């Protein structure tokens, strides 16, 4: 949230001072759009991670008679856990990509001086 606020302030300040070219404004808008996508992908990853934690955590297990913890999940829950785990990996990869892309776009704007 703080990065979004600072980006909005940077954009407004640059526009007021007339320091931004049309090409630079297009780059800022692209960076802003990428940042919004990053936010949604990371929020989706957080939600999927919580679901995965619930599915594989202590709530999904029962203690066996010998003191060990045995999986007591039905096959449907195990399959759901695998699907959610695959979704988590996919979202993690997407998060890495968008964080890198957004940061790279921002760095190019700053270092190009537009």
N, C-alpha and C positions, 0 to 999 in steps of 0.2 A: 504494500500500500504506500509506503514512504517513497519508493522509487517512482510510482505512478504520479504522486503529488509533485515530486521534484521535476519529473519530465514535463508535466503540464505547466509548471511554473517556468521552466526553461523555454518551452515553446511560446508561451504568452510574452515573456520578456523579449525574446528574439523577434517576435512579430511587432511588438511595440517599437522597438528600436530600429526596425527595418533592416535587420542584420541577416535576414534569411532570403535566399533566392528562391524562385519557384521550384528549382530542382532540389534545393535543400529542404523546402517544405514538404515535397513529395517523399524525401528520405525520412523526415521526421514522422510523417503520417504512416509510412511503412513500418518504422520502428515501433510506433505506438500500437499499430494493429498486431504486430508480432508479440508485443508485450501482453496484450489482452488475451491472445491465444495461449501464451505461456501460462498466464494466470489460470485459465480454465482447465488446461491439461494438468497442471500441478494439483488443482483442487480435485479433479477426477482421480488422480493418483492417490491423494490422501484418503478419499472416500473408499476406494478399492482396497487400500492398505488396511483400513479399519475393518472392512468386511472380512478380509483375509485373516486378520488377527483374531477376529471372533471365531471364524471357522476352524482355525488350527490351534487356537489357544486352549486353556483349561476348560472352557465351556463345552468344547467338543470332545472331551475325553472323560473317562471314568476310571477310578482306581480298581485295579484287579485285586483279587483276594490275597496275592502274595506280596502286596505292598508296591508293586510296580504300576505304572500308568499304562493302561491298554486302550487302544483306539476302539471306541464303541460307536463309531459313525456308520450309518448305513451307506451303501454304495452310492446312492444319489448325492449324499453330502460330500463324499470323497470326490466324486466327479465335479460337483460344483466348486469344491476347493481347488481342483486342478484348473478349471476354467478361469476362476478368479485370479489364481496365481499367474496364469498366462497373460491375462488382461493387465495385471500389475506390472509384469515385465515389459509388455508393450507400451504401457503408459510411462514407465520409467525411461525407456528409450526415447519416446516422444518428448518427454520433459527435458532430457539432456539436449536433444536437438534444438528445441525452441529456446531454451536458456542460452545456448551457444549462439544461435542465430540472432536473437534479440540483442545480446551483448555485443556481437560483432557489428550489427547495424548501428548501434549506438556509438561504438568506438569509431566507426568510419565517419559518422557525422561529426563527432568532436574533433577528430584528427584531420579531417579534410577542411575544417574551418568554414563550412557552408552554413 
